[in-house]
């Protein structure tokens, strides 16, 4: 049987898998810098990672506009897949997005090009899903903040030049600012806006 490009299967069990992926995402947010297996067996169109796809399918619907970076937006298979499985509208302007999916972290836009929320509505900000090659919770940057006892370690590679300064600037905006999920293959980690990241 010939498979139509962009119509690769989503979750095998949409309700159960979406709930499980949502719980995994929330655990990652509650414990910043910890690495979690997305547990979803997905084979999305390239260059989407399985973990990225699990997050998108669990967190996005027709009320959550998505912005894609150039590498993803150029793929008809990726855009068709995401529209079909999430019902979300794909937007051309990053500031209009509830979620932004980034496949090329070294060339990701400046964070102030995304929605940063307002003091009255800090939740009206863009959540970034950034695909990287490696995430690890046993080395790297020092993290502190809510959900972390003292300090912990976390590393994501690659990240753009000046990443730590960008994070510091974002942290100072609280309660405004962006939250980040990192996806690497089938694993995820989160850096909420409340997390302080040091070298």
N, CA and C atoms as a LAMMPS dump frame, in Angstrom:
ITEM: TIMESTEP
0
ITEM: NUMBER OF ATOMS
597
ITEM: BOX BOUNDS ff ff ff
-5.0000000000000000e+02 5.0000000000000000e+02
-5.0000000000000000e+02 5.0000000000000000e+02
-5.0000000000000000e+02 5.0000000000000000e+02
ITEM: ATOMS id mol type element x y z
1 1 1 N 0.839 -1.189 0
2 1 2 C 0 0 0
3 1 3 C 0.879 1.246 0
4 2 1 N 0.589 2.179 -0.883
5 2 2 C 1.38 3.395 -0.988
6 2 3 C 0.933 4.396 0.07
7 3 1 N 1.921 4.988 0.768
8 3 2 C 1.61 5.963 1.815
9 3 3 C 1.642 7.361 1.218
10 4 1 N 0.62 8.137 1.5
11 4 2 C 0.561 9.508 1.006
12 4 3 C 1.519 10.366 1.822
13 5 1 N 2.435 11.124 1.173
14 5 2 C 3.373 11.958 1.918
15 5 3 C 2.652 12.909 2.872
16 6 1 N 3.155 12.99 4.106
17 6 2 C 2.553 13.873 5.093
18 6 3 C 1.451 13.211 5.884
19 7 1 N 1.03 12.026 5.477
20 7 2 C -0.039 11.346 6.192
21 7 3 C 0.48 10.116 6.93
22 8 1 N 1.724 10.213 7.418
23 8 2 C 2.23 9.172 8.286
24 8 3 C 1.323 9.088 9.511
25 9 1 N 1.219 7.907 10.088
26 9 2 C 0.342 7.762 11.263
27 9 3 C 0.769 8.672 12.398
28 10 1 N -0.201 9.109 13.179
29 10 2 C 0.09 9.846 14.396
30 10 3 C 0.164 8.871 15.552
31 11 1 N -0.456 9.214 16.681
32 11 2 C -0.482 8.308 17.814
33 11 3 C -1.26 7.04 17.462
34 12 1 N -0.736 5.892 17.878
35 12 2 C -1.443 4.632 17.644
36 12 3 C -2.765 4.61 18.406
37 13 1 N -2.731 5.086 19.638
38 13 2 C -3.94 5.22 20.463
39 13 3 C -4.059 6.7 20.82
40 14 1 N -4.784 7.479 20.012
41 14 2 C -4.771 8.943 20.169
42 14 3 C -5.077 9.436 21.585
43 15 1 N -6.072 8.867 22.244
44 15 2 C -6.439 9.355 23.572
45 15 3 C -5.37 8.986 24.598
46 16 1 N -5.012 7.719 24.66
47 16 2 C -4.036 7.262 25.655
48 16 3 C -2.672 7.895 25.407
49 17 1 N -2.211 7.871 24.166
50 17 2 C -0.873 8.391 23.864
51 17 3 C -0.793 9.904 24.083
52 18 1 N -1.855 10.626 23.739
53 18 2 C -1.861 12.074 23.972
54 18 3 C -1.813 12.373 25.465
55 19 1 N -2.575 11.62 26.259
56 19 2 C -2.561 11.826 27.707
57 19 3 C -1.187 11.516 28.292
58 20 1 N -0.578 10.411 27.835
59 20 2 C 0.735 10.026 28.338
60 20 3 C 1.786 11.069 27.954
61 21 1 N 1.72 11.559 26.718
62 21 2 C 2.683 12.57 26.262
63 21 3 C 2.482 13.884 27.006
64 22 1 N 1.23 14.23 27.288
65 22 2 C 0.956 15.448 28.051
66 22 3 C 1.532 15.333 29.465
67 23 1 N 1.334 14.18 30.098
68 23 2 C 1.885 13.982 31.449
69 23 3 C 3.405 14.072 31.431
70 24 1 N 4.031 13.502 30.421
71 24 2 C 5.492 13.577 30.31
72 24 3 C 5.949 15.019 30.168
73 25 1 N 5.242 15.784 29.337
74 25 2 C 5.586 17.196 29.163
75 25 3 C 5.449 17.953 30.478
76 26 1 N 4.382 17.693 31.226
77 26 2 C 4.175 18.387 32.495
78 26 3 C 5.229 17.994 33.532
79 27 1 N 5.666 16.722 33.516
80 27 2 C 6.738 16.296 34.426
81 27 3 C 8.033 17.016 34.084
82 28 1 N 8.292 17.198 32.79
83 28 2 C 9.499 17.901 32.363
84 28 3 C 9.461 19.355 32.827
85 29 1 N 8.295 19.997 32.747
86 29 2 C 8.159 21.382 33.196
87 29 3 C 8.29 21.478 34.711
88 30 1 N 7.717 20.522 35.421
89 30 2 C 7.756 20.538 36.884
90 30 3 C 9.163 20.296 37.414
91 31 1 N 9.98 19.579 36.644
92 31 2 C 11.356 19.286 37.059
93 31 3 C 12.296 19.756 35.957
94 32 1 N 12.549 21.056 35.893
95 32 2 C 13.359 21.603 34.803
96 32 3 C 14.73 20.934 34.693
97 33 1 N 15.138 20.708 33.451
98 33 2 C 16.454 20.141 33.19
99 33 3 C 16.544 18.639 33.299
100 34 1 N 15.454 17.968 33.682
101 34 2 C 15.472 16.512 33.714
102 34 3 C 15.04 15.982 32.347
103 35 1 N 15.641 14.876 31.946
104 35 2 C 15.394 14.305 30.621
105 35 3 C 14.369 13.188 30.746
106 36 1 N 13.38 13.201 29.853
107 36 2 C 12.281 12.245 29.895
108 36 3 C 12.1 11.584 28.53
109 37 1 N 11.792 10.306 28.549
110 37 2 C 11.463 9.582 27.326
111 37 3 C 10.04 9.929 26.937
112 38 1 N 9.844 10.343 25.69
113 38 2 C 8.495 10.723 25.258
114 38 3 C 7.556 9.522 25.186
115 39 1 N 8.099 8.308 25.078
116 39 2 C 7.35 7.041 25.091
117 39 3 C 6.437 6.835 23.885
118 40 1 N 6.313 7.81 23.048
119 40 2 C 5.438 7.663 21.883
120 40 3 C 6.216 7.059 20.721
121 41 1 N 5.637 6.051 20.105
122 41 2 C 6.286 5.392 18.967
123 41 3 C 5.771 6.042 17.691
124 42 1 N 6.506 7.039 17.248
125 42 2 C 6.089 7.832 16.104
126 42 3 C 7.188 7.842 15.044
127 43 1 N 6.778 7.893 13.797
128 43 2 C 7.714 8.008 12.687
129 43 3 C 7.27 9.189 11.82
130 44 1 N 7.53 10.405 12.303
131 44 2 C 7.066 11.598 11.593
132 44 3 C 7.922 11.88 10.367
133 45 1 N 7.448 12.729 9.476
134 45 2 C 8.276 13.121 8.333
135 45 3 C 9.499 13.902 8.801
136 46 1 N 10.606 13.693 8.128
137 46 2 C 11.828 14.423 8.45
138 46 3 C 11.653 15.894 8.088
139 47 1 N 12.283 16.809 8.853
140 47 2 C 13.222 16.559 9.947
141 47 3 C 12.603 16.59 11.341
142 48 1 N 11.314 16.324 11.475
143 48 2 C 10.704 16.287 12.802
144 48 3 C 11.252 15.116 13.614
145 49 1 N 11.543 15.363 14.882
146 49 2 C 11.925 14.299 15.799
147 49 3 C 10.665 13.659 16.38
148 50 1 N 10.736 12.398 16.773
149 50 2 C 9.585 11.779 17.44
150 50 3 C 9.129 12.539 18.686
151 51 1 N 10.08 13.02 19.489
152 51 2 C 9.702 13.744 20.708
153 51 3 C 9.026 15.067 20.38
154 52 1 N 9.511 15.767 19.367
155 52 2 C 8.869 16.999 18.918
156 52 3 C 7.43 16.721 18.518
157 53 1 N 7.261 15.657 17.76
158 53 2 C 5.943 15.291 17.26
159 53 3 C 5.003 14.939 18.402
160 54 1 N 5.493 14.195 19.383
161 54 2 C 4.665 13.846 20.538
162 54 3 C 4.199 15.101 21.271
163 55 1 N 5.105 16.07 21.439
164 55 2 C 4.721 17.318 22.093
165 55 3 C 3.658 18.059 21.287
166 56 1 N 3.881 18.153 19.975
167 56 2 C 2.929 18.875 19.13
168 56 3 C 1.559 18.224 19.155
169 57 1 N 1.525 16.897 19.059
170 57 2 C 0.236 16.203 19.025
171 57 3 C -0.48 16.256 20.369
172 58 1 N 0.289 16.336 21.462
173 58 2 C -0.321 16.379 22.792
174 58 3 C -0.739 17.783 23.198
175 59 1 N -0.005 18.804 22.742
176 59 2 C -0.213 20.16 23.252
177 59 3 C -0.94 21.094 22.294
178 60 1 N -0.987 20.745 21.023
179 60 2 C -1.537 21.663 20.019
180 60 3 C -2.883 21.174 19.483
181 61 1 N -3.764 22.135 19.249
182 61 2 C -5.048 21.841 18.608
183 61 3 C -5.437 23.051 17.776
184 62 1 N -6.7 23.125 17.383
185 62 2 C -7.095 24.213 16.481
186 62 3 C -7.122 25.575 17.158
187 63 1 N -6.866 25.633 18.473
188 63 2 C -6.776 26.914 19.172
189 63 3 C -5.337 27.337 19.449
190 64 1 N -4.363 26.559 18.941
191 64 2 C -2.961 26.853 19.236
192 64 3 C -2.18 27.011 17.931
193 65 1 N -2.104 28.229 17.399
194 65 2 C -1.354 28.438 16.16
195 65 3 C 0.121 28.088 16.326
196 66 1 N 0.685 27.508 15.281
197 66 2 C 2.07 27.03 15.288
198 66 3 C 2.884 27.8 14.252
199 67 1 N 4.095 28.186 14.649
200 67 2 C 5.067 28.761 13.71
201 67 3 C 6.187 27.75 13.517
202 68 1 N 6.593 27.559 12.265
203 68 2 C 7.686 26.637 11.933
204 68 3 C 8.868 27.422 11.387
205 69 1 N 10.087 26.998 11.732
206 69 2 C 11.241 27.652 11.135
207 69 3 C 11.35 27.263 9.666
208 70 1 N 12.292 27.875 8.958
209 70 2 C 12.342 27.742 7.504
210 70 3 C 12.484 26.297 7.045
211 71 1 N 13.309 25.526 7.751
212 71 2 C 13.533 24.144 7.343
213 71 3 C 12.293 23.289 7.425
214 72 1 N 11.453 23.554 8.422
215 72 2 C 10.21 22.802 8.574
216 72 3 C 9.116 23.344 7.66
217 73 1 N 9.016 24.664 7.58
218 73 2 C 7.974 25.274 6.757
219 73 3 C 8.131 24.934 5.279
220 74 1 N 9.363 24.631 4.861
221 74 2 C 9.617 24.311 3.458
222 74 3 C 9.191 22.893 3.088
223 75 1 N 8.876 22.072 4.079
224 75 2 C 8.505 20.682 3.828
225 75 3 C 6.99 20.532 3.79
226 76 1 N 6.467 20.231 2.621
227 76 2 C 5.017 20.005 2.496
228 76 3 C 4.584 18.809 3.328
229 77 1 N 5.448 17.818 3.477
230 77 2 C 5.102 16.642 4.272
231 77 3 C 4.94 17.016 5.744
232 78 1 N 5.842 17.869 6.248
233 78 2 C 5.752 18.299 7.643
234 78 3 C 4.505 19.136 7.875
235 79 1 N 4.253 20.114 7.012
236 79 2 C 3.101 20.991 7.222
237 79 3 C 1.788 20.223 7.101
238 80 1 N 1.726 19.299 6.143
239 80 2 C 0.514 18.488 5.996
240 80 3 C 0.303 17.607 7.217
241 81 1 N 1.37 16.994 7.693
242 81 2 C 1.299 16.12 8.869
243 81 3 C 0.781 16.882 10.082
244 82 1 N 1.355 18.046 10.357
245 82 2 C 0.967 18.8 11.543
246 82 3 C -0.465 19.32 11.438
247 83 1 N -0.836 19.817 10.27
248 83 2 C -2.213 20.287 10.105
249 83 3 C -3.204 19.139 10.301
250 84 1 N -2.894 17.997 9.714
251 84 2 C -3.808 16.863 9.76
252 84 3 C -3.969 16.311 11.172
253 85 1 N -2.86 16.162 11.891
254 85 2 C -2.903 15.492 13.193
255 85 3 C -3.215 16.423 14.363
256 86 1 N -3.008 17.725 14.208
257 86 2 C -3.293 18.646 15.32
258 86 3 C -4.489 19.544 15.052
259 87 1 N -4.792 19.801 13.794
260 87 2 C -5.837 20.763 13.462
261 87 3 C -5.388 22.194 13.629
262 88 1 N -4.122 22.396 13.997
263 88 2 C -3.621 23.741 14.266
264 88 3 C -3.418 24.531 12.972
265 89 1 N -3.531 25.833 13.113
266 89 2 C -3.246 26.74 12.007
267 89 3 C -1.76 27.075 12.027
268 90 1 N -1.097 26.991 10.866
269 90 2 C 0.311 27.356 10.761
270 90 3 C 0.401 28.83 10.383
271 91 1 N 1.146 29.591 11.167
272 91 2 C 1.224 31.038 10.962
273 91 3 C 2.589 31.432 10.421
274 92 1 N 2.625 32.554 9.709
275 92 2 C 3.86 33.035 9.097
276 92 3 C 4.664 33.947 10.006
277 93 1 N 4.016 34.495 11.02
278 93 2 C 4.672 35.447 11.915
279 93 3 C 4.872 34.81 13.277
280 94 1 N 6.127 34.764 13.735
281 94 2 C 6.441 34.057 14.979
282 94 3 C 5.722 34.644 16.183
283 95 1 N 5.477 35.947 16.189
284 95 2 C 4.8 36.573 17.328
285 95 3 C 3.343 36.176 17.434
286 96 1 N 2.788 35.579 16.376
287 96 2 C 1.385 35.151 16.391
288 96 3 C 1.222 33.718 16.882
289 97 1 N 2.328 33.048 17.203
290 97 2 C 2.286 31.619 17.497
291 97 3 C 2.162 31.335 18.988
292 98 1 N 1.362 30.32 19.316
293 98 2 C 1.335 29.782 20.674
294 98 3 C 2.506 28.824 20.874
295 99 1 N 2.874 28.122 19.782
296 99 2 C 4.022 27.222 19.8
297 99 3 C 4.883 27.501 18.574
298 100 1 N 6.195 27.44 18.762
299 100 2 C 7.134 27.563 17.657
300 100 3 C 8.011 26.319 17.655
301 101 1 N 8.138 25.69 16.499
302 101 2 C 8.959 24.488 16.389
303 101 3 C 10.191 24.839 15.57
304 102 1 N 11.349 24.574 16.145
305 102 2 C 12.618 25.009 15.565
306 102 3 C 13.502 23.806 15.318
307 103 1 N 13.842 23.586 14.051
308 103 2 C 14.674 22.441 13.694
309 103 3 C 16.14 22.82 13.529
310 104 1 N 16.431 24.104 13.45
311 104 2 C 17.797 24.588 13.251
312 104 3 C 18.143 25.535 14.4
313 105 1 N 18.547 24.984 15.55
314 105 2 C 18.733 25.828 16.733
315 105 3 C 19.832 26.873 16.577
316 106 1 N 20.834 26.603 15.756
317 106 2 C 21.924 27.568 15.605
318 106 3 C 21.458 28.847 14.928
319 107 1 N 20.359 28.76 14.2
320 107 2 C 19.856 29.933 13.485
321 107 3 C 18.451 30.325 13.943
322 108 1 N 18.118 29.969 15.173
323 108 2 C 16.791 30.324 15.674
324 108 3 C 16.684 31.835 15.848
325 109 1 N 15.484 32.385 15.631
326 109 2 C 15.306 33.837 15.76
327 109 3 C 15.528 34.309 17.195
328 110 1 N 15.765 35.597 17.329
329 110 2 C 15.849 36.199 18.658
330 110 3 C 14.523 35.984 19.377
331 111 1 N 14.583 35.797 20.692
332 111 2 C 13.366 35.48 21.432
333 111 3 C 12.362 36.612 21.445
334 112 1 N 12.834 37.856 21.276
335 112 2 C 11.857 38.947 21.298
336 112 3 C 11.05 39.033 20.011
337 113 1 N 11.328 38.135 19.05
338 113 2 C 10.467 38.066 17.863
339 113 3 C 9.248 37.177 18.123
340 114 1 N 9.247 36.468 19.244
341 114 2 C 8.103 35.645 19.63
342 114 3 C 7.224 36.416 20.61
343 115 1 N 6.017 35.941 20.806
344 115 2 C 5.136 36.56 21.797
345 115 3 C 5.706 36.317 23.195
346 116 1 N 5.8 37.374 23.982
347 116 2 C 6.375 37.272 25.325
348 116 3 C 5.327 37.393 26.418
349 117 1 N 4.049 37.495 26.019
350 117 2 C 2.992 37.671 26.984
351 117 3 C 2.967 39.098 27.513
352 118 1 N 2.008 39.378 28.369
353 118 2 C 1.897 40.686 29.02
354 118 3 C 1.832 40.471 30.517
355 119 1 N 1.959 41.554 31.28
356 119 2 C 1.854 41.421 32.734
357 119 3 C 0.476 40.926 33.136
358 120 1 N -0.547 41.339 32.381
359 120 2 C -1.907 40.888 32.687
360 120 3 C -2.135 39.46 32.216
361 121 1 N -1.547 39.097 31.081
362 121 2 C -1.74 37.769 30.499
363 121 3 C -0.388 37.152 30.116
364 122 1 N 0.405 36.761 31.115
365 122 2 C 1.726 36.196 30.806
366 122 3 C 1.667 34.877 30.052
367 123 1 N 0.493 34.209 30.101
368 123 2 C 0.346 32.936 29.4
369 123 3 C 0.212 33.134 27.893
370 124 1 N 0.027 34.351 27.447
371 124 2 C -0.103 34.612 26.013
372 124 3 C 1.28 34.799 25.383
373 125 1 N 2.113 33.829 25.617
374 125 2 C 3.473 33.848 25.087
375 125 3 C 3.685 32.607 24.228
376 126 1 N 4.76 32.616 23.48
377 126 2 C 5.087 31.486 22.62
378 126 3 C 5.926 30.475 23.385
379 127 1 N 5.534 29.219 23.323
380 127 2 C 6.361 28.134 23.848
381 127 3 C 7.213 27.602 22.715
382 128 1 N 8.522 27.519 22.946
383 128 2 C 9.45 27.056 21.922
384 128 3 C 9.71 25.565 22.073
385 129 1 N 9.644 24.843 20.969
386 129 2 C 10.059 23.441 20.926
387 129 3 C 11.285 23.402 20.026
388 130 1 N 12.444 23.188 20.632
389 130 2 C 13.721 23.308 19.926
390 130 3 C 14.35 21.933 19.772
391 131 1 N 14.584 21.547 18.537
392 131 2 C 15.223 20.262 18.266
393 131 3 C 16.743 20.41 18.337
394 132 1 N 17.376 19.523 19.093
395 132 2 C 18.829 19.518 19.238
396 132 3 C 19.337 18.093 19.063
397 133 1 N 20.652 17.959 18.987
398 133 2 C 21.24 16.627 18.831
399 133 3 C 21.337 15.891 20.166
400 134 1 N 21.592 16.657 21.247
401 134 2 C 21.892 16.038 22.539
402 134 3 C 21.211 16.786 23.667
403 135 1 N 20.627 16.048 24.599
404 135 2 C 20.233 16.611 25.888
405 135 3 C 20.739 15.669 26.973
406 136 1 N 21.223 16.262 28.07
407 136 2 C 21.784 15.455 29.157
408 136 3 C 21.517 16.156 30.479
409 137 1 N 21.229 15.382 31.514
410 137 2 C 20.975 15.964 32.832
411 137 3 C 22.036 15.548 33.854
412 138 1 N 23.229 15.237 33.365
413 138 2 C 24.317 14.863 34.276
414 138 3 C 25.564 15.725 34.064
415 139 1 N 25.44 16.79 33.271
416 139 2 C 26.571 17.683 33.014
417 139 3 C 26.041 18.96 32.374
418 140 1 N 26.963 19.944 32.235
419 140 2 C 26.584 21.147 31.515
420 140 3 C 26.276 22.334 32.4
421 141 1 N 25.289 23.146 32.002
422 141 2 C 24.94 24.371 32.713
423 141 3 C 24.411 24.069 34.108
424 142 1 N 24.481 25.08 34.965
425 142 2 C 23.898 24.985 36.296
426 142 3 C 22.51 25.618 36.267
427 143 1 N 21.534 24.889 36.748
428 143 2 C 20.154 25.372 36.779
429 143 3 C 19.699 25.541 38.215
430 144 1 N 18.88 26.57 38.438
431 144 2 C 18.245 26.75 39.739
432 144 3 C 16.88 27.377 39.521
433 145 1 N 16.043 27.278 40.532
434 145 2 C 14.7 27.846 40.433
435 145 3 C 13.643 26.858 40.878
436 146 1 N 12.365 27.202 40.692
437 146 2 C 11.263 26.32 41.102
438 146 3 C 11.382 24.935 40.473
439 147 1 N 11.135 23.914 41.293
440 147 2 C 11.216 22.533 40.824
441 147 3 C 12.602 21.935 40.922
442 148 1 N 13.585 22.735 41.382
443 148 2 C 14.969 22.268 41.478
444 148 3 C 15.436 22.448 42.923
445 149 1 N 15.939 21.392 43.515
446 149 2 C 16.47 21.467 44.874
447 149 3 C 17.919 21.93 44.79
448 150 1 N 18.168 23.139 45.213
449 150 2 C 19.512 23.692 45.113
450 150 3 C 19.85 23.99 43.66
451 151 1 N 20.77 23.204 43.11
452 151 2 C 21.156 23.333 41.708
453 151 3 C 21.168 21.961 41.056
454 152 1 N 21.005 21.95 39.745
455 152 2 C 21.15 20.724 38.973
456 152 3 C 21.892 21.057 37.698
457 153 1 N 22.258 20.042 36.953
458 153 2 C 22.994 20.236 35.703
459 153 3 C 22.126 19.856 34.518
460 154 1 N 22.354 20.566 33.418
461 154 2 C 21.645 20.25 32.179
462 154 3 C 22.434 20.783 30.999
463 155 1 N 22.384 20.044 29.893
464 155 2 C 23.074 20.469 28.675
465 155 3 C 22.206 20.151 27.473
466 156 1 N 22.117 21.099 26.56
467 156 2 C 21.484 20.891 25.258
468 156 3 C 22.472 21.372 24.2
469 157 1 N 22.666 20.575 23.178
470 157 2 C 23.578 20.937 22.093
471 157 3 C 23.003 20.52 20.753
472 158 1 N 23.163 21.39 19.722
473 158 2 C 23.77 22.723 19.771
474 158 3 C 22.738 23.776 20.137
475 159 1 N 23.225 24.922 20.589
476 159 2 C 22.371 26.078 20.849
477 159 3 C 23.025 27.292 20.197
478 160 1 N 22.257 28.348 19.954
479 160 2 C 22.835 29.504 19.265
480 160 3 C 23.837 30.255 20.126
481 161 1 N 24.695 31.018 19.47
482 161 2 C 25.634 31.874 20.184
483 161 3 C 24.851 32.818 21.093
484 162 1 N 25.38 33.035 22.279
485 162 2 C 24.728 33.933 23.222
486 162 3 C 23.507 33.342 23.903
487 163 1 N 23.377 32.016 23.885
488 163 2 C 22.19 31.39 24.448
489 163 3 C 22 31.733 25.921
490 164 1 N 23.067 31.683 26.71
491 164 2 C 22.916 31.942 28.14
492 164 3 C 22.493 33.378 28.399
493 165 1 N 22.984 34.321 27.6
494 165 2 C 22.549 35.703 27.763
495 165 3 C 21.081 35.847 27.38
496 166 1 N 20.683 35.159 26.315
497 166 2 C 19.266 35.18 25.93
498 166 3 C 18.392 34.65 27.069
499 167 1 N 18.843 33.555 27.678
500 167 2 C 18.066 32.974 28.783
501 167 3 C 18.001 33.933 29.96
502 168 1 N 19.122 34.605 30.265
503 168 2 C 19.132 35.552 31.377
504 168 3 C 18.172 36.705 31.109
505 169 1 N 18.181 37.207 29.878
506 169 2 C 17.265 38.29 29.517
507 169 3 C 15.812 37.83 29.632
508 170 1 N 15.548 36.601 29.2
509 170 2 C 14.2 36.039 29.278
510 170 3 C 13.762 35.874 30.735
511 171 1 N 14.676 35.402 31.571
512 171 2 C 14.367 35.185 32.988
513 171 3 C 13.987 36.494 33.669
514 172 1 N 14.664 37.583 33.288
515 172 2 C 14.393 38.882 33.915
516 172 3 C 13.023 39.438 33.544
517 173 1 N 12.406 38.912 32.486
518 173 2 C 11.092 39.391 32.074
519 173 3 C 9.952 38.851 32.942
520 174 1 N 10.232 37.842 33.773
521 174 2 C 9.176 37.16 34.52
522 174 3 C 8.237 38.159 35.183
523 175 1 N 6.899 37.958 35.1
524 175 2 C 6.202 36.74 34.67
525 175 3 C 6.05 36.571 33.156
526 176 1 N 6.523 37.549 32.378
527 176 2 C 6.506 37.407 30.927
528 176 3 C 7.665 36.506 30.501
529 177 1 N 7.711 36.196 29.212
530 177 2 C 8.825 35.415 28.688
531 177 3 C 8.381 34.116 28.053
532 178 1 N 9.335 33.451 27.431
533 178 2 C 9.054 32.19 26.748
534 178 3 C 9.512 31.006 27.586
535 179 1 N 8.841 29.881 27.369
536 179 2 C 9.248 28.598 27.938
537 179 3 C 9.807 27.745 26.804
538 180 1 N 10.73 26.847 27.135
539 180 2 C 11.377 26.034 26.11
540 180 3 C 11.245 24.555 26.421
541 181 1 N 10.89 23.784 25.408
542 181 2 C 11.087 22.343 25.424
543 181 3 C 12.232 22.044 24.472
544 182 1 N 13.174 21.222 24.913
545 182 2 C 14.189 20.681 24.013
546 182 3 C 13.789 19.259 23.643
547 183 1 N 13.926 18.922 22.372
548 183 2 C 13.632 17.573 21.889
549 183 3 C 14.865 17.027 21.191
550 184 1 N 15.233 15.818 21.546
551 184 2 C 16.368 15.141 20.909
552 184 3 C 15.974 13.692 20.672
553 185 1 N 15.687 13.361 19.421
554 185 2 C 15.229 12.013 19.124
555 185 3 C 13.9 11.759 19.796
556 186 1 N 13.878 10.794 20.724
557 186 2 C 12.649 10.469 21.439
558 186 3 C 12.61 11.006 22.851
559 187 1 N 13.505 11.966 23.186
560 187 2 C 13.58 12.454 24.562
561 187 3 C 13.318 13.953 24.626
562 188 1 N 12.791 14.405 25.767
563 188 2 C 12.502 15.82 25.949
564 188 3 C 13.015 16.302 27.302
565 189 1 N 13.2 17.624 27.382
566 189 2 C 13.501 18.312 28.634
567 189 3 C 12.921 19.706 28.515
568 190 1 N 12.692 20.346 29.641
569 190 2 C 12.085 21.679 29.624
570 190 3 C 12.907 22.666 30.428
571 191 1 N 12.916 23.908 29.94
572 191 2 C 13.466 25.048 30.686
573 191 3 C 12.375 26.102 30.743
574 192 1 N 11.539 26.077 31.782
575 192 2 C 10.529 27.128 31.925
576 192 3 C 11.182 28.489 32.123
577 193 1 N 10.397 29.54 31.961
578 193 2 C 10.917 30.908 32.112
579 193 3 C 11.394 31.176 33.522
580 194 1 N 10.919 30.394 34.499
581 194 2 C 11.314 30.595 35.904
582 194 3 C 12.681 30.016 36.226
583 195 1 N 13.263 29.24 35.308
584 195 2 C 14.541 28.569 35.568
585 195 3 C 15.708 29.488 35.243
586 196 1 N 16.621 29.581 36.181
587 196 2 C 17.842 30.366 35.968
588 196 3 C 18.915 29.44 35.42
589 197 1 N 19.599 29.865 34.378
590 197 2 C 20.614 29.034 33.706
591 197 3 C 21.95 29.766 33.787
592 198 1 N 22.95 29.106 34.357
593 198 2 C 24.287 29.663 34.485
594 198 3 C 25.32 28.737 33.858
595 199 1 N 26.42 29.313 33.42
596 199 2 C 27.509 28.539 32.829
597 199 3 C 28.158 27.634 33.866
